Amino acid sequence: MKIYTDEKLTQEISVLDLGIVPAGETKRFVFYLLNDSEATLRNLEFIVAHDEIKVIEAPKELLAKVSDELIIEWSPSVTLKEGLKARLHIKGIELWG
């Protein structure tokens, strides 16, 4: 699975760069997921290991070579001078054939 910042799937990323969000505010981010495999991915679960980040919308299944949106929200309790970069962990099963 690949992650992109743009709908045309040209700007691939490996880490979610959420930049700087002022404490007490909430910002929504949209990323694009691409199942670059030949398998159907099912029972997908997207986890960001940070208490202040919530997955708002994510696909439960992605067919082979199909893309979909991942929407997350960040509500920081403090303003980070350097911004926040977070890793996205993806769980699921691959169905081949």
SULMOHU-V103424 format. One record per residue. N is the residue number from 1. PHI is phi in degrees with one decimal (none if undefined). Layout:
BEGIN
<<N & PHI> <N & PHI>>
END
This chain:
BEGIN
<<1 & none> <2 & -115.7> <3 & -120.7> <4 & -131.4> <5 & -94.2> <6 & -127.2> <7 & -65.7> <8 & -81.2> <9 & 59.9> <10 & -111.5> <11 & -113.4> <12 & -74.6> <13 & -131.5> <14 & -115.7> <15 & -132.4> <16 & -78.5> <17 & -96.9> <18 & -98.1> <19 & 63.2> <20 & -107.5> <21 & -124.8> <22 & -61.5> <23 & -55.3> <24 & 88.9> <25 & -96.2> <26 & -127.6> <27 & -126.1> <28 & -101.5> <29 & -124.2> <30 & -115.9> <31 & -121.1> <32 & -121.7> <33 & -104.5> <34 & -127.2> <35 & -81.2> <36 & -87.4> <37 & -96.7> <38 & -93.0> <39 & -99.2> <40 & -83.0> <41 & -103.1> <42 & -127.8> <43 & 53.0> <44 & -70.6> <45 & -135.8> <46 & -113.2> <47 & -128.2> <48 & -113.3> <49 & -78.0> <50 & -153.9> <51 & -61.2> <52 & -93.8> <53 & -110.2> <54 & -119.2> <55 & -82.7> <56 & -89.4> <57 & -146.7> <58 & -156.3> <59 & -71.6> <60 & -91.7> <61 & -147.9> <62 & -136.2> <63 & -71.6> <64 & -56.9> <65 & 63.9> <66 & -108.0> <67 & -116.1> <68 & -158.0> <69 & -89.9> <70 & -122.5> <71 & -117.6> <72 & -127.7> <73 & -126.4> <74 & -123.8> <75 & -122.6> <76 & -71.9> <77 & -88.5> <78 & -135.7> <79 & -87.3> <80 & -90.6> <81 & -59.6> <82 & -94.3> <83 & 78.7> <84 & -122.5> <85 & -120.0> <86 & -130.1> <87 & -91.7> <88 & -103.4> <89 & -104.3> <90 & -121.8> <91 & -118.9> <92 & 167.3> <93 & -121.1> <94 & -103.3> <95 & -113.2> <96 & -103.9> <97 & 100.5>>
END
